[in-house]
Amino acid sequence: MGRYTGLYAIGLLLAASVAYSFLPADAPIDRPVPTANSERAASPPPTVAARDIPEGSGFDFYVLALSWSPTFCDSEAAGRNREQCGADKNFGWVVHGLWPQNEQGWPENCPTPEGSRVPDRIGRRVMDIMPSMGLIGHQWRKHGSCSGLEMSDYFKLVRQAHDKIRIPDELAAVDRQSRTSPEAIEAAFIRSNPGLGRSAVAVTCDRERVDEVRICLDRSLGFRACPEVDSRSCRRPDITILPLR
């Protein structure tokens, strides 16, 4: 009888181990429930499946240019751009463009059967991250036309590239004017975006103010080095970040 009892116990242990093997590898553990704002800040950007990324052609990689809107809106270039700089607007980092780039130089203003005008039905899809139909049209004509993509796919890719990047918390909602260095801004983006290397990001400046952060991406939107772009980083020891209004 003792022998059968031992075999029964061994059987139970084997059954338990098999059942355990079917449990998720990361079982839920008790954590504080985040608020809506903290969840937004802490959550990593969504991962886009490679098969869902429109495949461009005719160039080496992309540069995603994120412009600090308060600097632009404080410049003469803003003009009468009420879509981005009106009194009721309060944009921070916006997409200046997604630029096809070569290891040396870049293509621009390419002939395309898609035409030069961006219809509202396409442009309005990205107005929350690229807040001006004038900007959207200009970027399509100068850069998007050289992507080898149809217009709708190019702006789909603009959205995917934007959504890939996590803005550092300390640079997302600047409420007062401050001074920092281009290197510190680069370091903040690198910390917030695993896999982004120092040779894949450049900070540019408008006189003494932060202008843009430029991030290099391969045609599948993976981070990649870009020495020529990196060499055009701002060389000032410190620059001003204007606050959101």
C-alpha positions in Angstrom: 0.0 0.0 0.0 2.9 2.3 0.9 4.4 1.7 -2.6 1.1 2.8 -4.2 0.8 5.9 -2.0 4.3 7.0 -3.1 3.4 6.5 -6.8 0.2 8.5 -6.2 2.2 11.4 -4.7 4.7 11.4 -7.6 1.7 11.5 -10.0 0.3 14.5 -8.3 3.6 16.3 -8.4 3.9 15.6 -12.2 0.4 16.9 -12.8 1.1 20.1 -10.9 4.3 20.7 -12.8 2.5 20.3 -16.1 -0.3 22.6 -15.1 2.3 25.2 -14.0 4.0 25.1 -17.3 0.8 26.5 -18.9 0.7 29.6 -16.8 1.8 32.9 -18.3 5.5 33.6 -17.9 4.8 37.0 -16.2 1.9 36.3 -13.9 0.2 39.4 -12.6 1.6 40.9 -9.4 0.1 43.6 -7.2 1.0 47.1 -8.4 -0.5 50.5 -7.7 -3.2 51.3 -10.2 -1.9 54.3 -12.3 -4.0 57.4 -13.0 -4.8 58.2 -16.6 -2.0 60.8 -16.7 0.7 58.6 -15.1 -0.3 55.7 -17.3 0.2 57.8 -20.4 3.6 58.9 -19.2 4.8 55.5 -18.2 3.5 53.4 -21.1 6.0 52.7 -23.9 5.1 53.7 -27.4 3.1 51.0 -29.3 5.2 48.5 -31.4 4.3 48.5 -35.1 4.6 45.1 -36.9 7.1 45.3 -39.8 4.5 44.0 -42.2 2.2 47.0 -41.4 4.9 49.6 -42.2 4.7 51.0 -45.8 8.0 50.2 -47.6 9.6 53.2 -49.1 12.3 53.1 -51.8 15.0 55.1 -53.6 16.9 56.4 -50.5 18.9 55.0 -47.5 16.9 56.0 -44.4 14.5 58.5 -42.8 15.0 61.5 -40.6 12.1 62.3 -38.3 12.3 66.0 -37.4 10.4 66.9 -34.2 10.0 70.7 -33.9 9.6 72.5 -30.6 6.5 74.6 -31.5 7.0 77.5 -29.0 10.3 78.3 -30.8 8.6 78.3 -34.2 5.6 80.3 -33.0 8.0 82.9 -31.5 9.7 83.4 -34.9 9.0 85.5 -37.9 8.5 82.3 -39.9 5.3 81.6 -38.0 3.6 84.5 -39.9 -0.1 84.1 -39.8 -0.1 80.4 -39.1 -3.1 80.3 -36.8 -3.5 76.5 -37.2 -0.3 76.0 -35.2 0.3 79.3 -33.5 -3.2 80.8 -32.8 -4.0 82.2 -29.4 -6.0 79.0 -28.5 -3.1 76.6 -29.6 -0.6 75.1 -27.2 1.5 72.6 -29.2 4.8 71.2 -27.9 6.8 68.8 -30.0 5.2 68.5 -33.5 6.4 66.7 -36.6 8.2 69.1 -38.9 8.7 66.2 -41.4 9.7 62.7 -42.2 12.6 63.1 -44.7 14.0 60.4 -47.0 17.8 60.7 -46.6 20.9 59.3 -48.1 24.2 58.6 -46.4 25.4 61.8 -48.1 22.7 64.4 -49.0 19.0 63.8 -49.6 16.5 63.8 -52.5 13.8 66.4 -52.7 11.0 67.6 -54.9 10.7 64.4 -56.8 8.2 63.8 -59.7 5.3 61.7 -58.5 2.0 60.7 -60.1 0.3 61.5 -56.7 0.3 65.2 -57.5 1.4 68.1 -55.3 -1.7 68.9 -53.4 -2.6 67.1 -50.2 -6.4 66.6 -49.9 -8.0 67.6 -46.6 -9.2 64.0 -46.1 -5.5 62.9 -45.9 -4.0 66.0 -44.2 -6.6 66.1 -41.4 -5.5 62.6 -40.3 -2.2 64.0 -39.0 -3.2 67.5 -38.0 -2.9 66.7 -34.3 0.9 66.0 -34.8 1.6 68.1 -37.9 -0.7 71.1 -37.2 -0.8 73.0 -40.4 -2.1 72.1 -43.9 0.5 74.4 -45.3 3.2 72.4 -43.5 1.7 69.1 -44.5 1.5 70.2 -48.2 5.1 71.5 -48.2 6.5 68.4 -46.6 4.7 66.1 -49.1 6.0 68.1 -52.1 9.6 68.4 -50.9 10.1 65.1 -49.0 7.2 62.8 -49.2 7.3 62.8 -53.0 10.8 61.2 -52.8 9.7 58.3 -50.5 8.5 56.0 -53.2 5.1 55.8 -51.4 1.6 56.8 -52.3 0.5 59.9 -50.5 -1.8 58.1 -48.0 0.9 55.6 -47.1 3.5 58.3 -46.6 1.3 60.1 -44.0 0.4 56.7 -42.4 4.2 56.3 -42.0 4.5 59.8 -40.6 2.0 58.8 -37.9 3.8 55.5 -37.2 7.2 57.2 -36.9 5.8 59.9 -34.5 4.1 57.2 -32.4 7.3 55.2 -32.1 9.1 58.0 -30.2 8.5 58.6 -26.5 8.9 62.2 -25.5 10.9 62.5 -22.2 8.6 63.5 -19.3 10.8 66.6 -18.4 10.5 67.9 -22.0 6.8 67.1 -22.7 5.1 69.9 -20.8 7.6 72.7 -20.1 5.8 75.4 -18.0 8.7 77.9 -17.6 11.6 79.1 -19.6 14.8 77.3 -18.8 18.4 76.7 -20.0 19.9 73.4 -20.8 22.5 71.9 -23.2 21.9 70.1 -26.5 23.7 67.1 -25.0 21.2 67.0 -22.1 18.3 67.0 -24.5 19.8 64.2 -26.6 20.5 62.2 -23.4 16.9 62.6 -22.3 15.6 61.2 -25.6 18.1 58.4 -25.4 17.0 57.4 -21.9 13.3 57.5 -22.9 13.8 55.4 -26.1 15.6 52.1 -25.6 17.8 51.3 -28.6 18.3 55.0 -29.6 22.0 55.7 -29.8 23.8 59.1 -29.5 24.8 58.8 -33.2 21.2 58.5 -34.2 19.9 61.7 -32.8 20.7 65.4 -33.3 19.4 68.6 -31.6 19.4 71.7 -33.6 19.0 75.3 -32.4 17.5 78.5 -33.6 20.1 81.1 -32.5 20.1 80.4 -28.7 16.9 78.4 -28.5 16.1 74.7 -29.0 14.7 74.2 -32.5 14.4 70.5 -33.4 15.2 67.0 -32.4 16.1 64.9 -35.4 16.0 61.1 -35.1 17.3 58.7 -37.8 15.2 55.6 -38.6 15.7 52.9 -41.1 12.9 52.1 -43.6 11.4 49.7 -41.1 11.4 52.5 -38.5 14.2 51.0 -36.4 16.8 53.4 -34.9 20.0 53.7 -36.9 23.2 55.8 -36.9 23.5 58.8 -39.3 26.9 60.5 -39.0 26.1 63.3 -41.5 22.9 64.3 -39.7 24.6 64.0 -36.3 27.4 66.3 -37.4 24.9 69.1 -37.9 23.9 69.1 -34.2 23.8 72.4 -32.3 27.3 73.3 -31.0 26.3 75.8 -28.4 27.1 74.9 -24.8 23.6 75.8 -23.6 20.3 76.8 -25.2 16.9 78.1 -24.1 13.7 76.1 -24.0 10.7 78.4 -24.3 7.6 77.3 -22.3 4.3 76.2 -23.5 1.8 79.0 -23.4 
